[in-house]
Amino acid sequence: MGMFVLLPLVLPLTAWPVARLAEQRLHPRTATRLLTTVAAVMALASTLCLGLLMVVGTAQLPGNPLPDGWSDPEVRAAVPYDEIAGRLAIPGLLAVAAACGRTLWRHRQVRRRAHCALAGLPGTSVAVLPDAEPYAYALPGGARDRVVVTTALLDCLGPAERRALFAHERAHLATRHHRYLLAVQLAARANPFLRPLRTAVSYTTERWADEDAAHAVGDRRTVARAIGKAALHSRGAPAPTLAGLAAPGPVPRRVAALLGPAPAARSWPSLFTAVGLAAWAATAGAAISAMSSANSAVTMVLILHAATPL
C-alpha cells in the first residue's frame, strides 16, 4: 500500500477551491449536491484510512484480542511508519466516532424537543407558536413535515413577505435540505479539512431555497426583503442541521443574489472555466480518495487473511 494509504487523510484539501467557487458560480442546487457528495466520499475514505491504520496499531499492543499474525513484520511493512501511524490512528478514530456520535445525538435531541414543543397544536403543515422570540425553521420528520414560525416573526413581515417565508421553508422540506446539512456536518467531524465544504453547503442550501421561493412567489425582491427583515429580527434555526430563512451566514450575499438575475440551471460547469477546473479537481480528489481507500482496504484484508493462522 505504501504512502497511498495516507492519501485520503489529506486529499480533502483538493476540495477547498471548489467550495468557494461553487457557491458563487454554480446553481445552488448543483453546488449543494456536488459539495455534499464530495464531502461524504472523502470523509468515508479518510475514516476507512484511520480504521486500517488502527488495525495495525492495535495488533501491536500487548494483550490485544487480535490474532498474533496481524502484528507480524510483513503486515506492518504494508503501512509506512507503522508504529507512529498505527498508534496515532487509535485516538484519532475514537475522536471521529465520538464527534460524529455527538452530532447525531444532538441532532436527534433537537428534533425531539422541537416535536414535543408542537404537541397539542393542530396537525397542519404550518405551526404558529405564540412566542415573543422571532424565529422560523423547517422541521422534518414526525407525523409530517412542518414549518415552525412564531407570531413575533410574522408580526415583522408583511403579507407578501410571509408568503415568501413559507415558500422558503417549504422548499427546505421538499428538497430535504436537512439531509445535506447533516451529511456535511458529519463529514466535517470526520475530517476537519472538510469544514470549508460544510460552510459552503450551509450557504448553498439557503440559496437553493431562496431561488425556489422566488419562483413560487414570482418576485425576487419580495424574497430578498423577507430575508433581510428576518435576519434583523430572528435568531435562526435551533441547530445547524435544521434550515431556516434567517440562517446565520452571508445574508447580504443572498440578498444581492436575489436582486440580480436568476442563476443558470446548468447541471455541470465547463472544464474551460475556473469553477469547472475546481469542480473537476474536487471530483478527481474524491475519486482518488475512494480508490485509494478501496485499494488499501482490499490489500490489507488480503494481507491479514494471509497472516491469520488457520
N, C-alpha and C positions, 0 to 999 in steps of 0.2 A: 504493500500500500504506500509506504514511504510518506512523503510530505502531503500527498493528496488527501490523506485522512483529516488533515488540519484545515484544508481549504474552506469547508463550509462555515468555519468559525469567523472568517474574515471576508468572505465574498459578499456579505450584505453591504459592504462599503460601495460596491458597484451600483447599488440601487439609489444612492444619495442624489446623484444628478437628476434622475428621473422624478424623484419626489417633488422637487421644486418646479421643474419644467412641466410635469403632468398637470399639476393643479392650476397652472397658468395657461397652458396651451391646448390641452385636451378637453373634450367634452367631459363634464363631471362624471357622467355615468361610466364612460370608458376609463377615466383616470381611477375611479374607485375600484372597479373590477380588476384593472391591471395591477395597481399597487397592493391590493389585498391578496391577490394570487401570488405575487412575488414575495410578499412578506410571509405568507403562510408556508410556501415551499422552502424558503430559506430558513425559517425558524425550525421546521421539522428536520431539515438537513443538519443544522448545527446541533440540535438536540440529539439526533442519532449519532453524530460525531462524538459528542460527550459520552454517550452510552457505550460506544465502542472503546473509548479510552478508559472508561471506568471499569470495564471488564478486565482489561489488562492490569489496571492499578489495584483492583480488588483481589485479583488472583495472587498478587504478591504479598498480601497481608497475612501474617501468621494467624492460624486458626480459622481461616475463611472456609465456608462450606463448598467451595468450587473444587472441581477435580484438580489434582496436583499437576496434571499435564498442561493445564492452562497457564501455568507460571513458568513453563519451560523456556529456555533461551530462544528457541525457534519462534515461539509465539510473541515474545517481547521484541524480537528483531523486526517484526512486521510494523511496529509503531516507532516513529522517531522520538528519541528522548523519552523512552517508555517510563522510566522511573519518575521523572518530573511530571510528564503529561498525565500519566495514569493517576498519580496522587492528587494533582490539581483538579482532575475531572470529577473526582468523587464529590467534594464540596460544591463544585460548580453545578453538577447535575441536581444535587439536593436543593441548591438555591433556586434553580429553574423550576423544579417541582413545587417548592414552597410558594414562589411568586405566582405561578400560574394557578395553583390551588387557591391562594388568597384572592386572586382576581375573580375566579369563578364563584367562590363563596360570597364575595361582596356583591357581585352582580346578582346572584340568586337572592341574597338578603334584601337588596334594594327593591327588586321587583316584587318580592313577597310583601314587604312593608307597603309598597305602593298599592298593590291589590287589596291589602287589608284596609287601607285608608278609604277605599272606594266601597267597602261593604255597606250595604243598606241603601246605596244610591240606585236610581233606575238603571237598568242594564242597557243603556243607549250607547251609541258609538262615541259620544262626547260626554265627559264627566266634568261638570262645573262645580268647583269647590268654593264655598264661601270663606275665602282666606284673604287676609289683608296683605299677604305677601304675593306679589305678581310673578307668576311663572306659568309655563306651559311645556308639555313634552308628550312624546308618543310612547304609549305603554303597550307593548306586545304581550301576547300570552293570556292565560286565564281563560275565562269563558269566551272572550272575544277581544280583539284588539281595540284599544280605546285611546282617544285624545283627552288628556287631562289638562284643564285650564282653570285658573282661579278667576273669581269675579274682579279682583283687583287689576289683573292684566286686561280683562275685557273692557273695564272702565277706561283704560288708557288708549283704546283703539276705537276708530270709527267703524261704521258698518262694513265698508269695503275692506278695511284692513283686517277686520275679524274674519271675513271670508278668506282672505289671503292666509291668515294664521291657520285656519282649519285645513285649507288646501295643502299648506306646507307640512303640517303634522300628518295628514292622511297620506301624503307622498312618502314620508318616512316609513309608515306602516306598510304601505302597498309594496314597496321595493325592499322591505326587510333590512333596513339600514342598520338595525341593531346587531345583525349577524356580522356585517362587515366590521363594525366598530369593535365587537368582542374579539373577532379574529385578529385584528391588528393589535389590540391590547395584549392578547396572549403572546403574539409574535414578539412584541417589544419586551415582554417579560422574559421570553426565552433567549433573546439575543439583544442586548442594549444597542447594538449598531442599527437596529431596525426602528428606533424611536422616531427618526425623521419621517418614516413612512406612516407611522401611527398618527403623527400630527397632520400630515398631508391628507390622509383618509378622513380624519375628523372634519377637515375643511371641505373636501370634495363631496362628502355625503350631504353637507348642508347646501352646497351649491347645486347638487343634483335635485334636492327638494325645492330649492328656490326656483329652478327652471321649471319643474313640474307644476309648482304653484302658479307661476306666471302664465303658463299655458292654460291652466284650469281657470284662472281668474280673467285672463285676457288683457291684463295691464301690468307690465313690468314695474312701472313706477309705484303702483299701489303696494306690491310686494316689497319693494325697497323701503317704502315708508313704514310698513308694518315691522320690518326687521329693525330699522333704526329706532323706532319707538320702543319695541320690546327690549332691545339691547340697553336702552337708557333706564328702563324700569325693572326688568326681570333679572332674576338670579340664575336662570337657565335650568337645565335638567339636573336631577339629583345624582346622576352618575355619568361618567364619560361614555358608557355603553348604551345609554338611552339618549336619543336625539331630541333636540328641541329647537324652536325658532331662534331663541337668543342664546345659542350655544357659545361658550367662550371661544375667542379666536379673532381673526382679522375681519370684523364686521364691516369696516369701511371698504375693504376689497369686495365683499359680497354685494354691498350696495352699489359700488361703482360698476360691477359687472352687470347688475340688473338695469342700470341706467344706460348701458350700451346695448348693442345688438345681441341677439341670442347666439350662443356658440354653435358652430357647425357640428353636426352629429356624425362626423366621420369616425368610423369604428377603430381605425388604426392609423397612426401617423406615417407619413412617407419617410423612408430611410434617409433621404437627402435633406433633412431638416435637423435643427438642434434637438428638438424634442424627440424626433424619430431615432436619432443616434442614441440618445439617452435611454429611450424605451427599449431598443434592441439590446443595448448593453446590459440593462437590468434583467431583461428576459434571458440573455445569454448567461448572466451570473446565476440566475435561479436554476437554469438547466444544468450548468456545470456543478452547482451545489448538489442538485438531486442525483446526477450521475456519479459524482464523486462519492456521495454518501452510499448510494446503492452498490457501487463497486467495492467500497471499503467494507460494507456490511456483508456482502457475499463472500469476499475474500476472508474476512475474519471468521465467519461461520465455517468455511471450509478448513481453515487452519485449526480452529478449536475442535472441530469434528475429528481431524486427523490426530490431534494431540490428546484426545479423550481416550483413556484406556477402556477396552471392551470388557 
